[in-house]
Amino acid sequence: MEATEVEDLLFEAKESMEAARNYKKELQQRMQGLTQARKQIKESADQTRNVLQQHFFDLKGAVTKLLDERLATLIQQVDAIEQENIKPLDDCQKLLEQGVNTAENLLKEGEIAVSCTAREPESLCNFTNKALHIQLDSLPEVPSLVEVPCLSAQLDDSFLSVARDRISHHVTVASRPPVQIEEMIEKPGGILVRWCKVDDDFVAQDYRLQYRKNLSGHFEDVYVGPESEFLVLHIDPKVDYQFQVCARGDGRQEWSPWSIPQMGSSGLVPHEWSTGFEGYSLSSRRNIVLRNDSIFEGVLYSKGPTYFSGQTLTFRVETTGQPDKRDSIGVCVEKQCGHVSLQRDKAVCISTSGAVYVNGKEMTNQLPPVTPGSTVTFDMEVVNLGPSINNNNEGAYHKRRVTISSNNREVVFHWVLDKPCDSLYFGCSFVHPGWKVLVF
């Protein structure tokens, strides 16, 4: 065998060994995934068994307590009816016994008087007078059996069948929760969490999203409502958060089981407004700005160029003040002091009246006026990089497709810049106080 043939065979053998090594690694990774799947089934089954046992143990205790309390209440009712109706009979009993004693005493006196008539005729006269003063024809009224209570218990034989039917349908076991987290998208200072139903027969009325930080502590509610996505703000950059979601069926009060918890994080720096500007007040996280009563000084910019193409920049107008033609909300290439508005070169913005400005020029298309609760979004996409005059990119132009949306309407246009720009500043300007804007 020639040397070249040996080298070829050696090369093929090494390739086969490398392929086998990669194949083994892939199989081992899949085995790890299979182990995790098996672990999830067993652990969730054990947890479900424990939950069921504890639930029915608590339920039996609660039902027994309720039955004992109901029995005690019924016994008290029987005692009360008995005591209430026995008392008149006891009073009548006493009258009858008094009458019997009186009659027995009178009989004894009469027998003595009759036997002593020959010796003492006056004793017979005294007895006769005493008998006349006793009302021997006055008898107390004794109620008949139909006039007095005859206690009984009206048992509900249907209770057991109703209880049996309810118990037979009480609690269901599901192989998986009806809703699962589908996607988590990192945002500047936040995470957009989306979820979906995995049970087509489940009709959801509301959803409930929870999260916790660093797998420590308890889950906290962050959203309850009918939407299938929610932007969780105030997320610390590069910190792991765990999310879970559940749903409430239509017309039901109880919540479904929780989805499988998912980990999410955001590596994007939160959007912040610049501090130290006289005309504006900021929130503690510097993502909310309020135009105060100070003298109007122009544009408030972001702390840094934190907006990148491919992202969505959102402004939510919480409150409004008196509108002015110079008002603006938008993005720009650089901070420029001395301007009263973003209606200038190297900037795109929307005014509070809905007018759209590109490099200081007003577009023909307009958006609806900004109102309390309005959400204004900016989406940008790099289209192309124009030809360079020389290797230093002098004379090159940069084009972006810009979409500005507000109140269910949008304007789309191309924004041409003379220099490439990786990131942009955002800003706002309001002439009159009262305007309050959240950026995310």
C-alpha positions in Angstrom: 0.0 0.0 0.0 1.4 3.3 -1.0 2.0 6.2 1.4 -0.6 8.4 -0.1 -3.2 5.7 0.3 -2.2 5.3 4.0 -2.5 9.0 4.5 -6.0 9.0 2.9 -7.1 6.1 5.1 -5.7 7.8 8.2 -7.5 11.0 7.3 -10.8 9.2 6.8 -10.3 7.3 10.1 -9.7 10.6 12.0 -12.8 12.0 10.4 -14.8 9.0 11.4 -13.5 9.2 14.9 -14.4 12.9 15.1 -17.9 12.1 13.8 -18.3 9.4 16.4 -17.1 11.7 19.1 -19.6 14.4 18.1 -22.3 11.7 17.8 -21.6 10.4 21.3 -21.6 14.0 22.7 -25.0 14.7 21.0 -26.4 11.4 22.4 -25.2 12.2 25.9 -26.8 15.6 25.7 -30.1 14.0 24.6 -29.8 11.5 27.5 -29.4 14.5 29.9 -32.5 16.0 28.4 -34.3 12.7 28.7 -33.2 12.5 32.4 -34.6 16.0 33.0 -37.9 15.0 31.4 -38.1 11.9 33.5 -37.3 13.9 36.6 -40.0 16.4 35.8 -42.6 13.7 35.4 -41.7 11.9 38.6 -41.3 15.1 40.7 -44.6 16.6 39.4 -46.4 13.3 40.0 -45.1 13.1 43.6 -46.0 16.7 44.2 -49.5 16.2 42.7 -50.0 13.1 44.9 -49.0 15.1 48.0 -51.3 18.0 47.0 -54.3 15.7 46.4 -53.8 13.8 49.7 -53.5 17.0 51.7 -56.5 18.6 49.9 -58.7 15.6 50.6 -57.5 15.3 54.1 -58.3 19.0 54.7 -61.6 18.5 52.9 -62.7 15.6 55.0 -61.8 17.5 58.2 -63.7 20.5 57.0 -66.8 18.4 55.9 -66.7 16.5 59.2 -66.6 19.8 61.1 -69.5 21.2 59.1 -71.6 18.1 59.7 -70.9 18.1 63.4 -71.8 21.8 63.6 -75.0 21.1 61.6 -75.9 18.2 63.9 -75.3 20.4 67.0 -77.5 23.1 65.6 -80.4 20.6 64.9 -80.1 19.1 68.4 -80.3 22.6 69.8 -83.4 23.2 67.8 -85.0 20.0 69.1 -84.1 21.0 72.7 -85.5 24.4 72.3 -88.8 23.1 70.9 -89.1 20.5 73.6 -88.5 23.0 76.4 -90.8 25.6 75.0 -93.8 23.2 74.6 -93.2 21.1 77.7 -93.4 24.1 80.1 -97.2 24.7 79.5 -97.8 21.0 80.1 -95.8 21.2 83.3 -97.9 24.1 84.5 -101.1 22.2 83.7 -99.7 19.2 85.5 -99.3 21.2 88.7 -102.9 22.5 88.5 -104.2 18.9 88.1 -102.1 17.7 91.0 -103.3 20.5 93.2 -106.9 19.7 92.2 -106.4 16.0 93.0 -104.9 16.8 96.4 -107.8 19.2 97.1 -110.3 16.5 96.2 -108.6 13.8 98.3 -108.5 16.1 101.3 -112.1 17.0 100.8 -113.0 13.3 100.6 -111.2 12.5 103.8 -113.0 15.4 105.6 -116.3 14.3 104.2 -115.9 10.7 105.4 -115.1 11.9 108.9 -118.0 14.3 108.9 -120.5 11.6 107.7 -119.2 9.1 110.3 -119.6 11.6 113.1 -123.0 12.9 112.1 -124.8 11.3 115.1 -122.3 12.8 117.7 -121.3 16.0 116.0 -124.0 17.2 113.5 -122.3 20.6 113.2 -119.2 19.0 111.5 -121.4 17.8 108.7 -122.7 21.4 108.3 -119.1 22.8 108.2 -118.0 20.3 105.6 -121.0 21.1 103.4 -120.3 24.8 103.6 -116.6 24.2 102.8 -117.5 22.0 99.7 -119.8 24.7 98.4 -116.7 27.1 98.3 -114.6 24.7 96.3 -115.2 24.7 92.5 -115.6 21.0 92.0 -117.0 21.5 88.5 -114.0 23.7 87.3 -111.5 21.5 85.3 -108.3 22.8 83.7 -108.1 22.5 79.9 -105.8 19.6 78.8 -104.6 19.9 75.1 -105.3 17.0 72.9 -102.4 15.1 71.2 -103.1 16.8 67.9 -102.6 20.2 69.6 -99.1 19.6 70.9 -95.9 19.2 68.9 -94.8 15.9 67.7 -91.1 16.4 66.8 -89.5 14.7 63.8 -86.5 15.1 61.5 -87.1 15.6 57.8 -84.1 13.8 56.3 -82.9 14.8 52.8 -82.2 11.5 51.0 -81.0 13.4 47.9 -78.1 14.9 49.8 -75.9 11.8 49.4 -76.6 11.5 45.7 -75.8 15.2 45.1 -72.7 14.9 47.3 -71.7 11.7 45.4 -72.1 13.5 42.0 -70.1 16.6 43.2 -67.4 14.4 44.7 -67.1 12.3 41.6 -66.3 15.5 39.6 -64.3 17.2 42.3 -60.7 18.0 41.2 -59.2 16.9 37.9 -55.7 15.7 37.1 -54.1 17.2 34.0 -51.0 15.9 32.3 -49.9 19.5 31.6 -51.1 23.0 32.6 -53.5 24.6 30.1 -51.2 27.6 29.5 -47.5 27.8 29.0 -44.9 30.6 28.5 -44.2 30.7 24.8 -41.6 33.5 24.5 -39.5 35.9 26.5 -38.0 38.9 24.7 -35.5 41.1 26.4 -36.2 44.8 26.4 -34.2 47.8 27.8 -34.9 47.4 31.5 -37.6 44.9 31.0 -38.7 41.5 29.6 -41.7 41.0 27.3 -43.4 37.7 28.3 -45.7 36.0 26.0 -47.8 32.9 26.7 -50.3 30.6 24.9 -52.9 28.0 25.6 -51.8 24.4 25.1 -55.3 23.0 25.8 -57.7 23.9 23.1 -60.7 22.8 25.2 -59.8 25.3 27.9 -61.6 28.7 27.6 -59.6 31.3 29.4 -61.1 34.4 30.9 -58.1 35.9 32.6 -54.4 35.2 32.9 -52.1 35.6 35.9 -48.4 36.2 35.5 -45.9 35.9 38.4 -42.2 36.4 38.7 -39.4 36.2 41.2 -35.7 37.3 41.2 -32.7 34.9 41.4 -34.9 31.9 42.3 -35.2 33.3 45.8 -38.2 34.4 47.8 -41.8 34.0 46.8 -43.4 34.6 43.4 -45.2 38.0 43.1 -48.1 38.9 40.9 -47.1 41.2 38.1 -50.1 41.0 35.8 -53.7 39.8 35.9 -55.9 40.3 32.9 -57.2 39.0 29.5 -54.0 39.7 27.4 -51.6 36.9 26.4 -48.5 39.0 26.8 -47.1 41.6 29.2 -44.0 43.8 29.4 -42.4 43.4 32.8 -40.5 46.6 33.6 -38.0 47.4 36.4 -35.9 44.4 35.5 -32.2 44.6 36.6 -29.8 44.0 33.7 -28.1 40.6 33.5 -30.1 39.2 36.5 -32.1 36.0 36.2 -35.8 36.1 36.8 -38.2 33.2 36.9 -41.7 33.5 35.4 -44.8 31.4 35.6 -48.4 31.9 34.4 -51.8 30.4 35.0 -55.3 31.0 33.7 -58.9 31.2 35.0 -61.6 29.4 33.1 -64.6 31.2 31.8 -67.1 31.6 34.6 -64.8 30.0 37.2 -63.3 31.5 40.3 -60.3 29.2 40.9 -57.1 29.4 38.9 -55.6 26.6 36.9 -52.2 24.9 37.8 -49.1 27.0 37.1 -47.1 26.6 34.0 -43.6 25.2 34.0 -41.4 28.1 35.4 -39.2 29.7 32.8 -36.0 31.7 33.3 -35.5 35.1 31.6 -33.1 38.0 31.8 -32.3 41.2 29.9 -28.8 42.3 29.0 -30.1 45.7 27.7 -29.4 48.8 29.7 -32.7 50.5 30.8 -33.8 53.7 29.1 -33.2 56.7 31.4 -33.8 60.4 31.1 -31.0 62.8 31.8 -30.9 64.4 35.3 -30.4 67.9 36.3 -32.7 69.6 33.8 -34.6 72.4 35.4 -37.8 72.1 33.6 -38.4 68.4 34.2 -38.8 66.1 37.3 -37.8 62.4 37.1 -39.0 59.2 38.9 -36.6 57.3 41.1 -35.7 54.9 38.2 -35.5 57.9 35.8 -37.7 56.3 33.2 -40.7 58.6 33.9 -40.5 62.4 33.2 -42.9 65.1 34.4 -42.9 68.6 32.8 -43.0 70.8 35.9 -43.9 74.5 36.4 -40.3 75.7 35.8 -39.5 78.0 32.9 -39.4 76.2 29.5 -35.8 75.3 28.5 -36.1 73.1 25.5 -35.4 69.4 24.9 -34.8 66.8 27.6 -32.6 64.0 26.2 -31.9 60.4 27.3 -28.9 59.7 29.6 -27.2 57.9 26.7 -27.7 56.5 23.2 -29.5 53.4 24.3 -31.9 52.9 21.4 -30.7 50.5 18.6 -32.2 49.5 15.3 -34.4 46.4 15.5 -35.8 47.4 18.8 -39.1 49.0 19.7 -38.9 52.3 21.6 -42.2 53.0 23.5 -43.4 56.2 25.1 -46.6 56.0 27.2 -48.2 59.4 27.9 -49.6 59.2 31.4 -51.0 62.7 31.7 -51.2 65.7 29.3 -50.9 69.4 29.6 -51.8 72.3 27.2 -50.5 71.3 23.7 -48.1 73.5 21.8 -46.8 73.3 18.2 -43.2 73.0 19.5 -44.0 69.9 21.6 -42.1 66.8 20.5 -41.3 63.1 21.3 -38.8 61.3 19.3 -35.2 60.2 18.6 -32.1 61.9 17.4 -28.5 61.2 16.4 -26.9 63.4 19.0 -27.7 65.9 21.8 -27.9 69.4 20.6 -28.2 72.2 23.2 -30.0 75.4 22.3 -33.0 73.7 20.5 -36.5 74.1 21.9 -37.8 71.0 20.0 -36.7 67.8 18.3 -38.2 69.4 15.1 -34.7 69.8 13.8 -32.0 68.2 11.6 -30.8 64.6 12.5 -34.0 63.9 14.4 -37.4 62.3 13.8 -40.3 63.1 16.2 -44.1 63.4 16.6 -45.7 66.5 18.1 -48.6 66.3 20.5 -50.9 67.4 17.7 -49.9 64.2 15.8 -47.7 65.9 13.2 -44.6 63.9 12.2 -41.3 65.7 11.6 -38.2 64.3 9.8 -35.0 66.3 10.0 -37.1 69.3 10.9 -39.6 69.0 8.0 -43.3 68.2 8.6 -44.6 65.2 6.7 -47.9 65.2 4.9 -49.1 62.1 6.8 -50.1 62.7 10.4 -51.0 60.6 13.4 -53.9 61.2 15.9 -53.3 63.8 18.6 -51.7 62.6 21.8 -54.1 62.0 24.7 -53.8 60.6 28.2 -52.9 56.9 27.9 -51.6 57.2 24.3 -48.7 54.9 23.4 -46.2 56.1 20.8 -43.8 53.6 19.4 -40.7 53.9 17.2 -39.4 51.0 15.2 -36.4 51.3 12.9 -34.6 49.0 10.5 -31.4 49.6 8.6 -32.2 49.4 4.9 -28.7 49.8 3.3 -25.4 51.6 3.3 -24.9 53.9 0.4 -21.7 54.0 -1.7 -18.5 55.5 -0.3 -16.5 58.1 -2.1 -13.3 56.7 -0.6 -12.2 54.1 1.9 -12.9 56.4 4.8 -16.7 56.3 4.1 -16.7 60.0 3.4 -19.9 60.8 1.6 -21.6 57.6 2.6 -25.2 57.7 3.6 -27.2 55.6 6.0 -30.9 54.8 5.4 -33.4 53.5 7.9 -37.0 52.5 7.5 -38.9 54.2 10.4 -42.3 53.2 11.7 -44.0 55.6 14.1 -47.3 54.2 15.6 -49.9 55.9 17.8 -53.5 55.2 18.6 -53.8 52.3 16.2 -52.3 54.3 13.3 -48.8 54.4 11.9 -46.6 56.3 9.5 -43.7 54.6 7.6 -40.9 56.5 5.9 -37.2 56.4 5.1 -34.8 58.4 7.2 -31.4 59.2 5.5 -28.4 60.0 7.6 -25.0 61.2 6.2 -23.1 59.0 8.7 -23.7 55.5 10.0 -25.1 55.5 13.6 -25.3 52.4 15.7 -27.4 53.9 18.5 -29.6 56.9 19.0 -30.7 59.2 21.8 -34.4 59.8 22.6 -35.9 63.0 23.9 -38.9 65.1 24.5 -39.9 68.7 24.8 -43.1 70.2 26.2 -43.8 73.9 26.5 -46.5 73.8 29.1 -46.5 71.8 32.4 -48.5 68.7 33.1 -47.1 66.3 30.6 -45.9 63.0 32.1 -44.2 60.3 29.9 -42.9 56.8 30.6 -40.2 55.4 28.3 -39.4 51.7 27.8 
